[in-house]
């Protein structure tokens, strides 16, 4: 259930900023940046994804500090949307952890399988895809959540339960 907070147009615009940053992180960094690193710079798939995750962590840390600053200085609507955006990163960070666990399993699995044409073993390829597929789906879901929250922020709306969990 959404509730509308009375706010100025400037506050609603400021409340959209964290969701715009979140959506840019999901689309530009995870999809286009990693694909560009693979195609243009010749990175391996794992190297490009690890680089995208590193850049994403920078954005997450920035969001964390902006949320702390908004709690002290910004209108309540703006703070709530920064906090909501920061909370959405929990799902993304969980996908990162799963990705790193899945790709790290190749260190513990010993096989005598021959290497493929690109020099990786079939086990490494399978574990890499096992980590990438859930990460990809989390990114897609996050893009939808971020764009929906951006729309709500533009209207000055926030989830009623979320607002009650984070009073002024």
C-alpha positions in Angstrom: 0.0 0.0 0.0 1.5 3.3 -1.1 1.0 6.6 0.7 1.6 10.0 -0.7 3.8 12.5 1.2 3.1 16.1 0.6 6.3 17.5 -1.0 7.5 20.1 -3.5 8.3 19.3 -7.1 12.0 19.8 -6.2 11.8 17.2 -3.4 10.1 14.7 -5.7 12.8 15.2 -8.2 15.5 14.7 -5.6 13.7 11.6 -4.4 14.0 10.1 -7.9 17.8 10.5 -7.9 18.7 7.4 -5.9 16.5 5.2 -8.1 18.0 6.7 -11.2 21.4 5.9 -9.9 20.3 2.4 -9.0 18.8 1.8 -12.5 21.9 3.2 -14.2 24.0 0.9 -12.1 22.0 -2.1 -13.2 21.7 -1.2 -16.9 24.9 0.7 -17.8 27.4 -0.9 -15.4 26.2 -4.5 -15.4 25.0 -4.9 -19.0 26.7 -2.4 -21.2 30.0 -1.9 -19.3 30.6 -5.6 -18.9 29.7 -6.3 -22.5 31.9 -3.5 -23.7 34.8 -4.8 -21.7 34.3 -8.3 -23.3 33.9 -7.1 -26.9 36.0 -4.0 -27.0 38.8 -4.7 -24.6 39.0 -8.5 -24.9 38.4 -9.2 -21.2 37.2 -12.7 -20.2 33.6 -13.0 -19.2 34.6 -13.5 -15.5 37.0 -10.6 -15.6 34.5 -8.2 -17.1 31.8 -9.2 -14.6 34.2 -8.9 -11.7 35.2 -5.4 -13.0 31.5 -4.4 -13.3 30.9 -5.7 -9.7 33.8 -3.6 -8.5 32.4 -0.5 -10.1 29.0 -1.3 -8.7 30.4 -1.6 -5.2 31.7 1.9 -5.6 28.2 3.1 -6.5 26.8 1.1 -3.5 29.2 2.8 -1.1 28.3 6.2 -2.6 24.6 5.4 -2.1 25.3 4.4 1.5 27.0 7.7 2.3 24.3 9.7 0.4 21.7 7.9 2.5 23.4 8.9 5.7 23.7 12.4 4.5 20.0 12.5 3.4 18.9 11.2 6.9 20.5 14.3 8.5 19.8 17.0 5.9 17.2 16.1 3.3 13.4 16.1 3.5 11.8 12.8 4.7 10.6 11.8 1.3 14.1 12.1 -0.1 15.7 10.2 2.7 13.1 7.4 2.4 13.9 6.9 -1.3 17.6 6.9 -0.6 17.1 4.3 2.1 14.8 2.2 -0.2 17.4 2.3 -3.0 20.1 1.2 -0.5 17.9 -1.6 0.7 17.4 -2.8 -2.8 21.1 -3.5 -3.1 20.8 -6.3 -0.6 19.4 -8.6 -3.2 22.1 -7.5 -5.7 24.9 -8.1 -3.1 23.4 -11.6 -2.4 23.7 -12.3 -6.1 27.3 -11.1 -6.1 28.1 -13.4 -3.2 26.5 -16.4 -5.0 28.4 -15.6 -8.2 31.7 -15.5 -6.4 31.0 -18.7 -4.5 29.9 -20.5 -7.7 32.9 -19.4 -9.6 35.3 -20.2 -6.7 34.2 -23.8 -6.6 36.5 -24.6 -9.5 39.4 -24.2 -7.1 38.1 -27.1 -5.1 36.8 -29.3 -7.9 39.6 -31.3 -9.5 38.9 -32.8 -12.9 40.9 -34.4 -15.7 38.6 -33.0 -18.3 40.5 -31.5 -21.3 40.4 -27.7 -21.8 38.1 -26.3 -24.4 39.3 -24.2 -27.3 39.5 -21.0 -25.2 41.7 -22.7 -22.5 39.1 -23.1 -19.8 37.8 -26.5 -18.6 34.2 -27.4 -19.0 33.8 -27.3 -15.2 35.0 -23.7 -15.1 32.5 -22.8 -17.8 29.6 -24.5 -16.1 30.4 -22.9 -12.7 30.8 -19.5 -14.4 27.4 -19.8 -16.0 25.9 -21.1 -12.8 27.0 -17.9 -11.1 26.1 -15.6 -14.0 22.5 -16.7 -14.7 21.1 -15.8 -11.2 23.1 -12.6 -11.3 21.5 -11.7 -14.6 18.0 -12.4 -13.3 18.6 -10.3 -10.2 19.8 -7.5 -12.4 16.6 -7.7 -14.5 14.3 -7.8 -11.5 16.3 -4.9 -10.0 15.8 -2.8 -13.1 12.1 -3.2 -12.9 12.0 -2.4 -9.2 14.2 0.6 -9.7 12.1 2.0 -12.5 8.9 1.4 -10.5 10.3 3.2 -7.5 11.5 6.1 -9.7 7.9 6.5 -10.9 6.6 6.4 -7.3 9.2 8.9 -6.1 8.2 11.3 -8.9 4.6 11.2 -7.5 5.8 11.6 -3.9 4.7 8.1 -3.0 6.3 5.5 -0.7 5.2 2.2 0.8 3.3 2.8 4.0 5.0 0.0 5.9 8.5 1.2 4.8 7.7 4.7 5.9 6.5 3.4 9.3 9.7 1.4 9.7 11.7 4.6 9.1 10.0 7.4 11.0 11.3 11.0 10.9 
